[in-house]
Amino acid sequence: MRWIGLLFLGGVFAPEPGANSSRSHSLQLSTVTAVAIDPELAQVAWGYLDGRVFIADRRHANESAVTQWELPAPPTALAWSPDGSTLIVADSEGGLRWGRNPRKSTFRRLQGHPTCIHSLAFAPDGATFLSCGQDHRVRLWRASDGALLTTWGPFSSPLYALAVSPQGSCFAVGGSDGRIRLLRNSDGEIVQEMAHPNGAVLSLAFSDDGRYLLSAGQDRTVRLWDVSSGELRRQLSGHGDAVVYTTFGGSSRWIVSLGEKGLMVLWDAATGEARYADRVPGVTHCGTLAGVSTLLAGTVSGRLIWREIPRSAR
């Protein structure tokens, strides 16, 4: 199961469990299973293995600024709409919850999937969002009311990774069989296929201009693909274990990858050179806001931590 959350942020509130009260201290007793921050950098949400989800205003590091929700199953993915008004929460039993202005209202349960949901992604305009999971399917939802619009699949394996292009015209999915499919958002037609030949695809990310796609997987590599041709442009090797997360940063000038045992590597996107490495123990599954310089991570010990990427490496 791919849990734990991670984000790249700039100057964001990262509450430190155990700092002030017994409630804060209790947050350390359960593994963090998902983390997400809204694109406006105003709110952060994170979830725990025991089913709790917390939402906080990043500007106030105090107990009154935290909203708590209880779920019947561990959250496996979180996603904010582009304007930060809506939060989607997926769980390990296929549950999907939709909350508009979630710090002031309750979540509404959607139809969801019959089994675990592994990934969520909003369209750039915020009008729709996608989910994929263990049932080999991708579902498209209307963000305004949570209505299910269409379902694509079944595909050939469980789906672990999902990314929507910056233009919103297509999306990519990857799964346990190592195949990556690029689908047209309007009708779900497959327009390109790529693959990791030796293991599951665990993470996907588009470049800012939508021309390139990053993939990371169990084969210990990060791969850079040309979206229009499906050609492999670069393979980044250096991790000693599965690469569970990758994203672009710095206006797609650099690439970040994270290994299963916590090794984080910063690569030059143009040359493939590894420019910086650090270790973030206890972090696996990730989400992102690319282009900024601080790492916010949830860990197996229940902590939220951040790590600054040195300016000299960016």
N, C-alpha and C positions, 0 to 999 in steps of 0.2 A: 504494500500500500504506500502511495507517495503522498506523504504529509509534510508539514512544516512550511512556514511562509517566509518570504524574503522580498525586500524592495530596495530600489535605489531612490534616495530622497535628497532634498536639499533643505537643511534647517528645519527639520520636522520634529514635532513632539514625539518622543519615544518613551512611554512610561516605564519606569523601572520597578517591576514587582518586588514587594518586600520593603519598599522605602519608608512608608509612613504608618500603615495600619495592618490589622490582622487580615482584613479583606485583601489588601495588596499582597501580603505575605502568602496567602493561600493560593494566589495565582501561580506560584512556583511549583505547586504539587501536581500539575498536569502538563503534558506535552503540548506545545503550541502546534496546531495543525494547519493554520492558514493565516495569512496576513495580507491586508490590502490598504492602500491609501488613495483617497480620491484625487483626481487629476488637478483639482484646485489647491491641493496641499492643505486642506482645512481639517480633514477628518481621517482618522486611522481606525481600522477595524481588525480585530484578530480573534481567533477561535482556539479552543482547547479540546483535547482528546475526550474530556468528560462532557462535551456538548455545549459548553458555554461560549457565547460570542460577546465580545466587548466592543463598544464604539466610543471613541473619545475625540474631543476637540483638541487638536494639536497645540493650541495656544495656551491651554490650561492644564498644567501637570498637577491636578488635585483630584481627590476622590469624587467630588460632586460633578466633575466633567465627564465621568464615565457612565455609559448606559450598558446594562447587561441583559442578554437574552439567553434563555435556556432552550436547547434543542434536544430531541430524543436520540440523536446520533452525532458522532464527531463531524464537525464541518471539514470538508475536504477542499473547498475552493470558495473564494470571495471575489466579488467584482463590483467596483463603483462605476456608475454612469459617468460620461465625460464631464458633466456639469456638477457632479457630486450630489445629486438629489436622490439617487436611487441606489440601494445596495442589494445585490443578489448573493444569497448564501446557498451553497450546495453541501450535501452531506454523504456519508458513506453508505447510506441505505437508499440513495437515489432521491432523497427529498430535495426540493428546491423551494426557497422562500424569497419573496419579493417584498421589499420595503421602501416606500417613498418617504423621504424625510425620516429615516429610521430611528433617529435619536428622539423623535417626538411621537412616533406612532408605532403600531405593531406590525410584525411581518405577516404576510398572507402566504399560505402554502399553495404552490402551484402543482400541476400534475406530475412534473418531474420525470425521472427515469425509473425503471423497475429495479435497477441495481446502482452501485456506486457511481457518482459523477466525479470525474477527475479534473475537468477544466471548464472555465467560463471565459467569455470575451464579449465586450460590447462593440457594436459598430461605431465608427468615429462620430457619426451624427447623434448617437445615443438613442435612436429610434427602435433599435432591435438589439438582442443579445443572443449568443450561441452557447450551447452546453454540449458536452460529449462525455462518454463514460464507458463503463464496463459492458454495456449492452450493445456495443459496436455501432452506435448511432450518434448522429448530430441532430440537435433540435434547435429550431429558430423560434424566438419568442418576441412578442411586441412589448417594448419596455414600458409603455404608458399604463398598461393594465395587466401585464403578465400573461396575455393570451398566447397559446401555442399556435404558431402560424404554419409550420411544416416540419416534417422529419425526413432526414436523409439517411440511407443505409437499409439493412445492415451492411457494414463493411467487413473486411476479412478478419478483423481482430478487435479486441478492446482498444479504445482510443484514450490516450493519455495526455496528448498535447493539442492545443488549439491556438490559432492566432489569426487576427483579421488584418487585412492590408490597410495602410493609412488612408487610402482612397475609398475603402469600403466595398470595392468591386469584387473582391475574392477573399477566400479564407483558406487556411491550411490546417490539416489535421494529421496527426501521426499516432501510431499505435504500437502494440506489442510485437507485430510482425516486421517492424522496421520500415514499413512503407509510409511515405509522405504523399498526401494527395492535395493538390491545389484545386479548389472548387469555385465556380462562379457563384456569387452570392444571390443572383437573381433567380437561378433555377437549379442550383446544385450540381450542374454538369462538371465533370472532372476535366480540367483543361491542362493539367500537368501532373506527372508522377515522378518522384525521386525515391531514394531508399538509403537507409543504413543497412548494410548487408549482414551485420552480425549482432542483432539485438534490437530491443525496443527503442522507439523515439520517445524521449521524455520531456523535451522542451522545444518550442518554436518561437521565432520572433522575426518580424519584418524590419527592414531598414526604414528610415524616415521617408524616403522617396518611394518606397514600395518595390524597388527594383531587385532587391536581394532578400533572401530568406535564410535565417540561421536555424540549424537543427542540432540538438545534442542528444546523446543516447547511451545505451548500455555498452556500446563498442568503444567507449573511452575517448570519443572524438567529438569535436564541434565541426560542422560542415557549413560552408557558405555556398548558397545556390543562386544561380541566375534565374529569376522568376519567369522571364519570357521564354527562355530556351530549356530550362530544366537542367542546365549544365552545372556540374560541380566546379566552382571557381577556386575553392581553397579548402583544405582539410587541416584542422588544428589539432595536434596531438601533444600530449604532455601530462595528461591526467593518468593516474594509476588505477582509477576505478571509474565506474559509470559517471557520466556527466549529466546531472539532473536538472541543470538550469543554464540558459544562455540568453543574452540580450545585447543589443547595440547600445552605445552611449556616445556622448560628445558629438551629436549630429551625425551619428553612424561612423565616426572616425575610429572608434575602438569597440572592442567586443569583450564582454565579461562572461566567464563561465565558472560554474561551481561544481565540484566533484562530490560524490556521494559521502566522502569522509571529511568534507569541509574545505578542501583546497580551492581557493578562489584565484583565478588567473585573469589578468587584463592583457588583451592582445591588441596589436596594431592591425586594424582592419585591412589596410593597404598592403602590408608586407607579411602579415601572419606572425610577426615577432612577438614573443611573450615579454611584456614590458614591466610587469609587476605580479607578484604572487603573495598571498597571505592565506592564513588558515582560519576558518570560522567553524569551530567544532560544534557538532550537534545540529547542523542545518542541512536540510535536503531539498524538499520541494520549494519552488520560488515563484514570485510574481514581480512586476517591475514598473517603475517609471524611469525611462531611459534618459540619459543626458545630464544627470547630476552626479554628485560625488560622494554621497554617504550611503552606506549599506545599513539597512534596518532588517534585522533577522529575528525570527522566532526559533527557539531551540527545544531540544528534547527535555531539557530541565525546566521548561516553562518560562524562561526569561525572554525578554525582548532586548536585543543589544544593537548597537550601531558601530560601524567601522568606517573611518574616513579613508578614501583612496588618495594617496599622496599626489599633490599637484604636479610633481615632476614626472609622474607616470601617465598623466592624462593627456 
